[in-house]
Amino acid sequence: MSQQTLVIATRNSGKLFELRQLLRDLPFILCDLNSFPLIESVRETGATFAENVCLKARVYAEQTGSLALADDSGLEVDSLGGAPGVYSARYAGAGASDAQRIEKLLAELSKGVPGDRAARFVSAVAIANSGGRILSVSSAFVKVASQRCREGQTVSATIRCLFRTATVRRLESCQMK
């Protein structure tokens, strides 16, 4: 069986490495956007994670002429009206560290009702064919645990501590045109 190229819509080599491990048994040659140096980054203008992944998958598939897989994720806090949401990575400003984003989030939460910290981590993924047609888009939602994790825990232990339940939902169509 011949292998088809699957473009991972990222310039993050760590993400590409992880996806190569996850998808190693599939008949795809995985590459990231660094393999296409003339392609400009797509601005994430969607109001939802699903809209952003559909936008990125569609545009990168059209520009590369290959299948494209895009992902987007972040935290939605109920008492903050769903913020930081699609702005999670930029929540404390461009170039802010994880610690700075957490500090801003905790400061915002401290202004509200004590103990009102219902939140979920949302992750969305979309795949588009070489013509830019969305083939599949899915979202996963996990509740954030109420207890704080111990300092020095490994990433996998922290993930187990933070996320107790997951719900995966396949979205039949993308709202972006």
N, C-alpha and C positions, 0 to 999 in steps of 0.2 A: 504494500500500500504506500503510495507516495505521500509525502508530508506537505501540508499546506502551511503557509505563514500565518501566524496569529500575532498581531501587534498589540502589545500591552500598552495602554495609554498612560505611560509614566516615563519620567526620566530618572526615576529612583532605582538604582541598580539592586538595592536590597529587596525591593518589592518584586523585581524581575526574578531574582534568585529564588525567593519564596514560591512564586507561581510556577517556576520551572520544576520545583520539587513536587508541588501539588498536582501538576498536570503532566508529569513525566511519562505516564503510560498512554497518553493521547497522541495521535499522529499529527502533531503540530510542531513547527519550528517557531519557537517563541523569540520575539525581539521586542525591544522597547523603542521609545521615540528617539533615543540617541542614535539609532540606526538610520534615522532620517533627519540629518542635521538642518535641512532647509525648511522643515515644517515648523510653523509658529505654534506656540501654545494656544489652546482654546480657552477663552475666558468662560468661567463657570457662571453663567448668568441665570440659571434656573432657580426657581423658588424652592425646589425640593431636591433631595439627593437623586431621585429617579430622573428628574428632568436634566440634571447635570450629567449623569452617566449617559443618558441617551444622546445628549448634545455632543459629548466628547467621543463616544463610540462612532456616531454617524460621521462627524467631520474627519476624524482620523482615518476611518475606513475609506472615505472618499479620497482623501489626500494621498494615502499610501497604496490604494488599489488592493488592499488585503482585508481579511477579517480583522476586526478590532474589538478588544475587550477593555472597557473602562470601569473604574470603580470610584466611589466617593463615600465618605463616612464622617460621622461626627456625633456629637452629644446633643440631645434635645431635653431641656429641663422644663417641666410643666409650669412651675411658678414664674418662669421667665418668658412665658409665651412661646415656648419651643426654642428659644435661644440657648446656646449659640447656633445650633442648627447647621445650615450650609456654610456658615461663617466660622465654624469651629477652629479651623487652622489659623484663621486671621483674627480671632476673637479679641486678643489683647494687642493687636497691631501686627503689621508685617514684621517678620523676623523674630517674633516673640518666642520664648522657650516654652516647653511644656509647663515648667514651674510658674512662669508668668501667666499663662492661660488659666491654670488652676487657681492662682492667687486672685485673678480678676473674677473668675466664676464664684469663688467662695465669698468675695466681697459683695458681689451682686446678690447672692443668696442670703447674706447676713442682713440685707435691707428688708427682706420679706418675713413671712410668718415662720417662727422658729420650728424646725423639724419638717418643714414643707420642702422636701428635696426629691420628690418623685421625678425620675429621669430615665431615659433610655438611650442606648447607643444604637445608631442606625447605620447600616451599611447597604449600599445598593451597587449592583453590577449590571452592565448591559453589554450585549454583543451585537455588532452590526456587520453585515456582509460588505464586500468590496464596493458595492454600489451605494452604501450608506443606509440600507434598509435595516431597521432594528429587528433582530431575530428573537431576542429574549431580553427581558429586564426583570430582575428580582431584587427584593429588599429583605433584609433580616433585621429584627428588632430584639434587643436584649435589655432586660431591666437591670439597673445598677443596684448593687447590694447596699443595704443601709449601714453596714459596718465598714470601718476603714481598714485597709490592708496594712500589715506590718512593714516597717522599713526593711529594705534589703531582700525582699522576696523576689524570686525569679519572675520573669515575665509570665510564664505559664501559670504560676501560683497566683499572681496578681489577677490574671484574667479569670481564673476560677473564682477568686474572691469577689471580683467586681460583677461578674455576669452570671446570674443564676439560671435564667431561663431564656431560651431563644425561640423566636417565631420567624420562620422563613415564609415569604409570600412571593409567588410568581405573579408579576403584573402582566396582563395579556397585551396591553398596548402602551405605548409611550405617548404622553400628552404633547411632547414637543413635535413640531412639524418641520 
